Every structure is written in structure tokens, then in C-alpha cells.
Amino acid sequence: MTKLLAPLLLASLLSAQTSVEDLLWNRLENRMSAFASEVDGAFGYAVIDLSTGRTLSLNPDVAFAQASAIKTPILVTLFDDAESGRLKLDESVTLTAKDAVAGSGRLQDKLNSSSQTLTLSELALLMIRDSDNTATNVLIARVGMDRVNVLMAKLGFKATRLRRIMMDGPAAQRNEENISTPLEMARLAELIYRGKVAGSARIAALLKTVKAAVREAVPAPVEVASKPGGIPGVHTETAIVYLEGRPFVIAVASAALAEGVSNPVLRAAGIVFGHFDRLARINRYGHRVR
């Protein structure tokens, strides 16, 4: 019996040994904790290693206002409705001046001079690429706020909720904010990456048109699919980073930021990218082989 147990015990001890990669993950956690302590406000993040499934996070289950980052759940619902036949992406909608919403996007300006007829696909592009609030509110009306929340719950996301249209100041005053957690936003991005939601490839393609903080933090040859959000006191962004050999997801949320504080997503993304770029270049013992 002892002879049989000895190899098993040895294998168990070896598997429990700290690796070079473990040390690097500890280093990342320490660097992100140090950075978080410098952010003048509330801060959380979640990182998923898409090669191994390993996660790292800080305040992963805290509900943060998402601002325009909530447009990704709306997009996911749109494609789910298209797959189920509830709507058709080539369906046309005619917008008039009464549909115009202030804030990001240029559709509001076009509507001041004439009506605009656009397909749901075209509205989706404007919602994601330009973060157009007018396009977003039209899509919310088309898919239905409840449908977004029902689908998010079905996907296992208890905190991700669409609770108001864009630029609804009175609703925000009533705390009716569009919310999610860093971990839920990261998991949603992981589902998109792994093709687990309807239209995943097309969703990722739309998110790749976005130019935001994570895109800025990552070298140009590396593809990034992301959606940021920003309103007074809030900066968020969730991104899939298609780093060769070590793709990953990062979701960053910050809120109650002091006036004048720069977007913390940029530096957080730079720290995390540096970690994965190093992992992509070494073997399991830390020899730089690429």
C-alpha cells in the first residue's frame, strides 16, 4: 500500500508546487492592487486568461454604472432576437427629429435636417462604433428593455441590467442606472470570444471597430474588440484582446472618480497586457523563446 501511495503523493506535491507563471500572476495581482490604491474613486476589474481559464479580479461582484458599455448586452440581445426570428437585422426603421438624443454620435445632427432610414444592422454599427445614443435608444425600443434583462439572467448574469435609455437624467437621479459587475462583463466577453452567444463572430467584428483605451494600450498589430463607457465620475471598458498565443479578456470599472481624474482603464490595460505579452513569450520555466 505504501509503495502505491508514494508516487501519488509525489505527483500531488509536484502539481501543488509554485510555478514561474504563478509568480508572474502574483506580480500582476500586486501591481494591480498598487494601482487600484492610487485611483481616486471606486475601482474594480476582472481578467480572464482565455488559454487556461485562470481569472484575477478585484471587487469582481460590485455593481458599477456601465455607461455606454451596457451597449454590448443590448447588441447581444439584438443578435439573439435575430437568430430566434423575433426580428430581422435588415429590417428598416425611419427616424425623425423626435428620435434624436444628445450625447455621443452624429445621427442626432443628421436628424435635425431630415429623416433617416436605417436597418437594424446599420443602427447596431452606429451604437457600437460611434456609441451613438440615438441609435441605441431606437434599438432598446425595438428589442425591449425587459428582453435584454431576461437574456442576461438566462446567461447567468444576476447583476447586469438595462434600467434606462441613454441620456435619461431624471432616471439617473432616481438611481435607475445601467449596471453590471467587472466579472459579469468579463464573462460576457468570454462568451462572445468562445462563440457561445448568437452572432458571436459578427458581434466581435463590430466591437473591433471601436477605438478606446484598451486599443490605445495594446500594440497596433494585436486585435482588440471592446466597448467603453464614460459619464461624469465613471469610466468603464470591457475588451477581448486577441494576443497571439495568450488571448485574454479585461473588464475595468471605476466610479465616483474625483473631478479631473484621468481614465484609469488605460493604465490598467497596459499593466495587464504587459503580463500576458510576457507569458506569450516564455516557456513554462521562464525561458524567453519568442
Secondary structure, 3 states (H helix, E strand, C coil): CHHHHHHHHHHHHHHHCCCHHHHHHHHHHHHHHHHHHHCCCEEEEEEEECCCCCEEEECCCCCEECHHHHHHHHHHHHHHHHHHCCCCCCCEEEECHHHCCCCCCCHHHHHHHCCEEEEHHHHHHHHHHCCCHHHHHHHHHHHCHHHHHHHHHHCCCCCCECCCCCCCHHHHHCCCCCEECHHHHHHHHHHHHCCCCCCHHHHHHHHCCCCCHHHHHCCCCCEEEEEEEEECCEEEEEEEEECCCCCEEEEEEEECCCCCCCCHHHHHHHHHHHHHHHHHHECCCCCECC
